[in-house]
Amino acid sequence: MKSIGFDLRALQYGFKAHKNRGIGVYTDNVIRRRHLAPEGLLIAPFYDTDYEAIEPLKLNARPFDPGWARKFQPFIKDYIWSHFFYKNIVDSTVKRAGVEAIFFPSHLDTPAGLKVPYCVTVHDLISVALKDHYSRSVKRKAHVKTQLATLKGARLILADSEHTKHDVVRFAHVNPSKVTVVYLGVDPEFKPEVSNSRERLDLPEKFILYVGGIDWRKNISLLFKAFSGLLKKRPDYHLVMTGEIENDPSYQNFLQSLKERSLESKVHTLGFVSRADLVKLYNHAAVFFYPSVYEGFGLPVLEAMACGAPVITTNRTSIPEVAGDAALSLDPDDPESFIEALIRVVESDSERKKLSCAGLARAAMFSWDKCAKLTYEALMSAG
C-alpha cells in the first residue's frame, strides 16, 4: 500500500484567497474523487489549524501539527513563516503520519526546503515567465527563486497544459520526464440552461461577457478596443465583466480607460459572482470574449463553452489547447480581426449556433473525473 498526503489548505477560508478561485476549485474536485485512485494508493488529507476547517474535517483530514514551533509564530512575519518556518511543521507531520510523500495542489503553497518527498501541480508560471511585467522588488525576486527551487526538488510535477509544462522545463531546468500534463475539468453545473430568466442579475438585453482580472496579461486594452469597435456598428450592446478588480493595482488605469473611451454607461462590472450566477451569465451572453495573452490553462474558456456560449479568444499560450477549433482564436496583435469577429458573431445566428455546438462538444472532452483519475495514477507511479 502506498500512501500520499494531500494538502487541503486551499479549501480553508483565510488561507490566501484560494477557496473560491481556481486552485480551490481544482483541490476540491480532485480530493472529492479520491475513490478514483488506483488500488494500492491511500490518500491522506491534511489541513492547517490556523484557519477554519469545515471542508477538510468533512474529508477526515488530519492537522499539520506545529508542535513547539507554534510559540514562535506571533513573532515571525507571515511570509517567513509560510515559506521557511512551515517546512519543519510539514516535515514532522508527514513523518509522524507515516505517509511516503505529500502532494501540494499548487506549487505556490509548497514550503521551501522540504526534506520529505513531495509532488506538486503547476497551474502557471506567470510570475516567472512574465517577471519583466511585474514588480522587481527583493520580495518578488525571492518568490521567483523559491518557486524554481520548489520545482527542482519535486518528485513529480503535474502541469495543467503542455504550455505550462514547456514553461516548467524552460525556467526550472527540470527533466521533461518529471512533468506530466493533466488537463483540468469543468463542473457539471456549467451547462446550457432551459430557463431564460435573467431578472435577478439585472442584465442588459444584449451583452458581451468577460470573466477574469485586469492585470497586464489579461489584455483589457484589446477588450475595450474590440468592444468600442462593435459599438460603432451595434450600439445596442453592453459589456459585462466579472471579477474582483477594485483592489488591483491597475484599477485606476482601468477606470481612466473607461472614461477616455466614453464607455462608463456601457460597461457593467459585477465584481465576484456566485457559480450559479456565473452559469447564468455564460448562458445569456451573446459572446464570451477572452483576450488574455498568457494562461496556464484557461478555465473560463472551458466553462463558457460548456454553457454553450460562443467564444472569441486569443491563440496564445495554453488557450488553443483548451479551445481547440471550437472557438475563434485570433492573433492579439491584430485588434481589427477581433472587431470583425465580434461583429460577425453577434450579427449571425448561424455563426453563434456553430460556435455554440462546437464548444459544447469540445467541453465534453474535459471532466474532473478524468483529471482526478490521471492525477492519482501519476502520484501512484511517482518515484
C-alpha positions as CSV (number, residue, x, y, z in Angstrom):
1,M,0.0,0.0,0.0
2,K,1.4,3.4,-1.0
3,S,0.3,6.5,1.0
4,I,0.4,10.1,-0.2
5,G,-0.5,13.1,1.9
6,F,-2.8,15.8,0.3
7,D,-2.6,19.5,1.3
8,L,-6.1,20.8,1.7
9,R,-5.3,24.4,2.8
10,A,-6.8,25.7,-0.4
11,L,-10.2,24.7,0.9
12,Q,-9.8,26.8,4.1
13,Y,-11.1,30.4,4.3
14,G,-8.4,32.7,5.3
15,F,-5.6,30.7,3.6
16,K,-4.6,33.1,0.8
17,A,-7.6,33.5,-1.5
18,H,-7.8,30.1,-3.0
19,K,-11.2,28.7,-1.8
20,N,-13.5,30.4,-4.3
21,R,-10.9,30.6,-7.1
22,G,-9.2,28.2,-9.5
23,I,-6.8,26.5,-7.1
24,G,-9.7,25.9,-4.6
25,V,-11.9,24.5,-7.3
26,Y,-9.1,22.2,-8.5
27,T,-8.3,21.0,-5.0
28,D,-12.0,20.4,-4.1
29,N,-12.7,18.4,-7.3
30,V,-9.6,16.2,-7.1
31,I,-9.8,15.3,-3.4
32,R,-13.6,14.5,-3.6
33,R,-12.7,12.0,-6.3
34,R,-10.1,10.1,-4.3
35,H,-12.2,7.0,-4.7
36,L,-10.9,7.0,-8.3
37,A,-7.3,6.5,-7.0
38,P,-5.8,3.2,-8.3
39,E,-5.9,0.2,-6.0
40,G,-3.0,0.3,-3.6
41,L,-2.9,4.1,-3.2
42,L,-4.1,5.7,0.0
43,I,-4.7,9.4,0.1
44,A,-4.2,11.1,3.5
45,P,-5.5,14.7,3.6
46,F,-4.1,17.4,5.9
47,Y,-5.2,20.9,6.9
48,D,-3.9,23.9,8.9
49,T,-5.3,24.6,12.4
50,D,-4.8,28.3,11.9
51,Y,-7.9,28.5,9.6
52,E,-11.5,27.3,9.6
53,A,-11.6,23.7,8.7
54,I,-15.2,22.8,7.8
55,E,-14.4,21.2,4.5
56,P,-11.2,19.4,5.5
57,L,-12.9,17.9,8.5
58,K,-15.7,16.6,6.4
59,L,-13.0,14.8,4.4
60,N,-11.4,13.3,7.6
61,A,-8.3,15.4,7.2
62,R,-5.6,15.5,9.9
63,P,-3.9,18.7,11.1
64,F,-0.4,19.8,10.3
65,D,0.9,19.8,13.8
66,P,3.0,22.8,14.6
67,G,4.2,21.4,17.9
68,W,6.8,23.6,19.6
69,A,7.0,25.9,16.6
70,R,3.7,27.5,17.4
71,K,5.0,29.5,20.3
72,F,7.3,31.4,17.9
73,Q,4.6,32.2,15.3
74,P,3.4,35.6,16.7
75,F,7.0,36.9,16.4
76,I,7.6,35.8,12.8
77,K,6.4,37.6,9.7
78,D,3.8,35.7,7.7
79,Y,6.0,35.4,4.6
80,I,8.9,34.0,6.6
81,W,6.5,31.7,8.5
82,S,4.7,30.3,5.4
83,H,7.8,29.9,3.2
84,F,10.5,28.9,5.5
85,F,9.4,28.0,9.1
86,Y,6.4,26.0,7.9
87,K,8.6,23.4,6.3
88,N,9.5,22.0,9.7
89,I,5.9,21.5,10.5
90,V,5.1,19.7,7.3
91,D,8.3,17.6,7.5
92,S,7.5,16.4,11.1
93,T,3.8,15.9,10.4
94,V,4.4,13.8,7.3
95,K,7.0,11.7,9.0
96,R,4.8,11.0,12.0
97,A,1.8,10.2,9.8
98,G,3.8,7.6,8.0
99,V,3.0,8.7,4.5
100,E,5.6,8.4,1.8
101,A,5.2,11.8,0.2
102,I,2.9,14.8,0.2
103,F,1.0,16.4,-2.7
104,F,0.5,20.1,-3.0
105,P,-2.3,21.1,-5.4
106,S,-0.4,24.3,-6.1
107,H,3.4,24.6,-6.2
108,L,3.0,28.1,-4.8
109,D,1.8,26.6,-1.5
110,T,4.8,24.3,-1.1
111,P,7.1,25.4,1.8
112,A,10.7,26.0,0.7
113,G,13.3,23.4,1.7
114,L,11.1,20.4,2.5
115,K,13.1,17.3,3.4
116,V,10.2,14.8,2.8
117,P,9.4,13.8,-0.8
118,Y,6.7,15.9,-2.4
119,C,4.7,16.3,-5.6
120,V,3.1,19.5,-6.9
121,T,0.7,20.8,-9.5
122,V,1.8,23.9,-11.5
123,H,-1.2,25.9,-12.8
124,D,1.0,28.5,-14.4
125,L,4.4,30.2,-14.0
126,I,3.1,33.8,-14.5
127,S,5.4,35.5,-12.0
128,V,8.4,33.7,-13.6
129,A,7.6,33.8,-17.3
130,L,6.3,37.4,-17.1
131,K,8.6,38.8,-14.4
132,D,9.5,41.8,-16.5
133,H,5.9,43.0,-16.4
134,Y,5.7,42.9,-12.6
135,S,7.4,44.4,-9.6
136,R,11.2,43.7,-9.3
137,S,11.2,44.0,-5.6
138,V,13.5,41.9,-3.4
139,K,10.5,40.0,-2.1
140,R,9.2,39.2,-5.6
141,K,12.7,38.1,-6.7
142,A,12.9,35.8,-3.7
143,H,9.4,34.5,-4.5
144,V,10.6,33.6,-8.1
145,K,13.7,31.9,-6.7
146,T,11.7,29.9,-4.2
147,Q,9.3,28.7,-6.9
148,L,12.1,27.4,-9.1
149,A,13.8,25.7,-6.2
150,T,10.5,24.0,-5.3
151,L,10.1,22.7,-8.8
152,K,13.6,21.3,-9.0
153,G,13.1,19.5,-5.7
154,A,9.8,17.9,-6.5
155,R,9.5,14.2,-7.1
156,L,6.7,14.7,-9.6
157,I,5.3,17.8,-11.3
158,L,1.8,17.9,-12.7
159,A,1.1,20.7,-15.3
160,D,-2.3,22.0,-16.4
161,S,-1.2,22.2,-20.1
162,E,1.6,21.4,-22.5
163,H,2.4,25.1,-22.5
164,T,2.8,25.1,-18.7
165,K,5.0,22.0,-19.0
166,H,7.1,23.8,-21.5
167,D,7.5,26.8,-19.1
168,V,8.4,24.5,-16.2
169,V,11.1,22.7,-18.2
170,R,12.4,26.0,-19.7
171,F,12.6,28.0,-16.5
172,A,13.2,25.4,-13.8
173,H,15.5,23.3,-16.0
174,V,13.9,20.0,-14.9
175,N,13.9,16.8,-16.9
176,P,10.7,16.7,-19.1
177,S,10.1,13.2,-17.9
178,K,9.4,14.5,-14.4
179,V,6.5,16.7,-15.7
180,T,3.1,15.1,-16.5
181,V,0.3,17.1,-18.2
182,V,-3.2,16.6,-16.7
183,Y,-5.9,18.9,-18.1
184,L,-8.5,20.4,-15.7
185,G,-12.2,19.5,-15.8
186,V,-15.4,21.5,-15.8
187,D,-18.1,21.3,-13.2
188,P,-21.4,19.7,-14.3
189,E,-23.3,22.8,-13.3
190,F,-21.8,24.7,-16.2
191,K,-24.3,23.7,-18.9
192,P,-26.9,25.2,-21.1
193,E,-29.9,26.5,-19.2
194,V,-33.5,25.7,-20.1
195,S,-34.8,28.8,-18.2
196,N,-34.4,32.2,-19.8
197,S,-34.6,34.1,-16.6
198,R,-32.2,37.0,-16.1
199,E,-34.1,39.4,-13.9
200,R,-32.2,38.7,-10.6
201,L,-28.9,39.7,-12.2
202,D,-30.4,42.8,-13.8
203,L,-28.6,42.0,-17.1
204,P,-28.8,44.2,-20.2
205,E,-30.7,42.6,-23.0
206,K,-27.6,42.2,-25.3
207,F,-24.2,41.8,-23.9
208,I,-20.6,40.6,-24.3
209,L,-19.2,38.8,-21.3
210,Y,-15.7,38.9,-19.9
211,V,-14.6,36.9,-16.8
212,G,-11.3,37.5,-15.0
213,G,-8.9,40.1,-13.7
214,I,-7.5,43.3,-15.2
215,D,-3.7,42.8,-14.8
216,W,-1.4,43.2,-17.9
217,R,-1.7,39.6,-19.2
218,K,-5.5,39.8,-19.4
219,N,-5.2,42.3,-22.2
220,I,-8.1,44.6,-21.2
221,S,-6.9,47.2,-23.7
222,L,-7.9,44.7,-26.5
223,L,-11.2,44.0,-24.8
224,F,-12.0,47.7,-24.9
225,K,-10.8,48.3,-28.4
226,A,-12.9,45.4,-29.8
227,F,-16.0,46.4,-27.8
228,S,-15.6,50.0,-28.9
229,G,-15.4,48.8,-32.5
230,L,-18.5,46.7,-32.0
231,L,-20.5,49.7,-30.7
232,K,-19.9,51.7,-33.9
233,K,-21.9,49.1,-35.7
234,R,-24.1,47.8,-32.9
235,P,-24.7,50.5,-30.2
236,D,-27.3,48.3,-28.6
237,Y,-24.7,46.0,-27.0
238,H,-23.2,46.2,-23.5
239,L,-20.1,44.7,-21.9
240,V,-20.5,42.7,-18.6
241,M,-17.3,42.0,-16.6
242,T,-17.0,39.8,-13.5
243,G,-14.0,39.5,-11.2
244,E,-12.7,41.2,-8.0
245,I,-10.9,44.1,-9.7
246,E,-11.2,47.0,-7.2
247,N,-8.0,46.2,-5.3
248,D,-6.0,45.5,-8.4
249,P,-3.0,47.9,-8.9
250,S,-4.4,48.6,-12.4
251,Y,-7.8,49.6,-11.3
252,Q,-7.3,53.4,-11.6
253,N,-5.9,52.9,-15.1
254,F,-9.0,50.7,-15.9
255,L,-11.3,53.5,-14.8
256,Q,-9.4,56.0,-16.8
257,S,-9.6,53.8,-19.9
258,L,-13.4,53.6,-19.5
259,K,-13.6,57.4,-19.3
260,E,-11.3,58.0,-22.3
261,R,-13.4,55.7,-24.4
262,S,-16.7,57.0,-23.0
263,L,-17.7,53.5,-22.0
264,E,-18.9,54.2,-18.5
265,S,-22.6,53.6,-19.3
266,K,-21.8,50.6,-21.4
267,V,-19.5,48.5,-19.2
268,H,-21.0,46.8,-16.1
269,T,-18.6,45.5,-13.5
270,L,-20.3,42.9,-11.3
271,G,-17.3,42.0,-9.0
272,F,-17.3,38.5,-7.6
273,V,-20.3,36.4,-8.6
274,S,-21.5,33.0,-7.4
275,R,-21.2,30.0,-9.6
276,A,-24.9,29.9,-10.1
277,D,-24.9,33.5,-11.3
278,L,-21.8,32.8,-13.5
279,V,-23.6,30.0,-15.2
280,K,-26.5,32.4,-16.0
281,L,-24.0,35.0,-17.4
282,Y,-22.4,32.4,-19.7
283,N,-25.8,31.3,-20.9
284,H,-27.2,34.7,-21.6
285,A,-24.1,36.2,-23.2
286,A,-24.1,36.8,-26.9
287,V,-20.3,36.2,-26.9
288,F,-17.7,35.2,-24.3
289,F,-14.7,37.4,-25.1
290,Y,-11.3,36.3,-23.6
291,P,-8.4,38.4,-24.8
292,S,-5.7,37.0,-22.4
293,V,-2.2,36.7,-23.7
294,Y,-0.9,34.3,-21.0
295,E,-2.7,31.4,-19.3
296,G,-1.7,28.2,-17.6
297,F,-4.9,26.6,-18.7
298,G,-7.8,29.0,-19.3
299,L,-10.7,27.6,-17.2
300,P,-13.2,30.4,-18.1
301,V,-12.9,29.4,-21.8
302,L,-13.9,25.9,-20.9
303,E,-16.7,27.0,-18.6
304,A,-18.1,29.3,-21.3
305,M,-18.1,26.5,-24.0
306,A,-19.7,24.1,-21.5
307,C,-22.6,26.5,-21.2
308,G,-22.9,26.9,-25.0
309,A,-21.6,30.5,-25.2
310,P,-19.8,31.4,-28.5
311,V,-16.2,32.1,-27.6
312,I,-13.7,34.6,-29.1
313,T,-10.2,34.4,-27.7
314,T,-6.5,34.5,-28.5
315,N,-4.2,31.9,-30.0
316,R,-1.6,32.4,-27.2
317,T,0.0,30.1,-24.6
318,S,-2.4,27.3,-23.4
319,I,-5.7,28.7,-24.7
320,P,-5.6,26.7,-28.1
321,E,-5.2,23.5,-26.1
322,V,-8.4,24.2,-24.3
323,A,-10.4,25.8,-27.1
324,G,-9.2,23.6,-30.0
325,D,-11.2,24.5,-33.1
326,A,-14.3,25.3,-31.1
327,A,-13.6,29.0,-30.7
328,L,-12.4,31.9,-32.8
329,S,-8.8,32.0,-31.7
330,L,-7.1,35.1,-33.1
331,D,-3.8,36.9,-33.0
332,P,-3.9,39.5,-30.2
333,D,-1.6,41.7,-32.2
334,D,-4.4,42.2,-34.7
335,P,-7.2,44.1,-32.9
336,E,-9.1,44.6,-36.2
337,S,-9.6,40.9,-36.5
338,F,-11.3,40.8,-33.1
339,I,-13.6,43.7,-34.1
340,E,-14.6,41.9,-37.3
341,A,-15.1,38.6,-35.5
342,L,-17.2,40.2,-32.8
343,I,-19.5,41.9,-35.3
344,R,-19.8,38.8,-37.4
345,V,-20.8,36.6,-34.5
346,V,-23.3,39.0,-32.9
347,E,-25.0,39.5,-36.3
348,S,-25.1,35.9,-37.4
349,D,-27.4,33.4,-35.8
350,S,-25.8,30.6,-37.7
351,E,-22.3,31.6,-36.6
352,R,-23.3,31.7,-33.0
353,K,-25.0,28.3,-33.3
354,K,-22.0,26.8,-35.0
355,L,-19.6,28.1,-32.3
356,S,-22.0,27.1,-29.5
357,C,-22.4,23.5,-30.8
358,A,-18.6,23.2,-31.3
359,G,-18.0,24.5,-27.9
360,L,-20.3,22.0,-26.2
361,A,-18.7,19.1,-28.0
362,R,-15.2,20.4,-27.1
363,A,-16.1,20.9,-23.4
364,A,-17.4,17.4,-23.2
365,M,-13.8,16.2,-23.7
366,F,-12.8,17.6,-20.3
367,S,-14.0,16.2,-17.0
368,W,-13.0,16.3,-13.3
369,D,-13.3,12.5,-13.2
370,K,-10.6,12.2,-15.9
371,C,-8.5,14.9,-14.2
372,A,-8.6,13.2,-10.8
373,K,-8.0,9.7,-12.2
374,L,-5.0,10.8,-14.1
375,T,-3.7,12.8,-11.1
376,Y,-3.9,9.8,-8.8
377,E,-2.3,7.5,-11.4
378,A,0.6,9.9,-11.7
379,L,1.0,10.1,-8.0
380,M,0.9,6.3,-7.7
381,S,3.7,6.0,-10.3
382,A,5.9,8.8,-8.9
383,G,9.3,7.5,-7.7
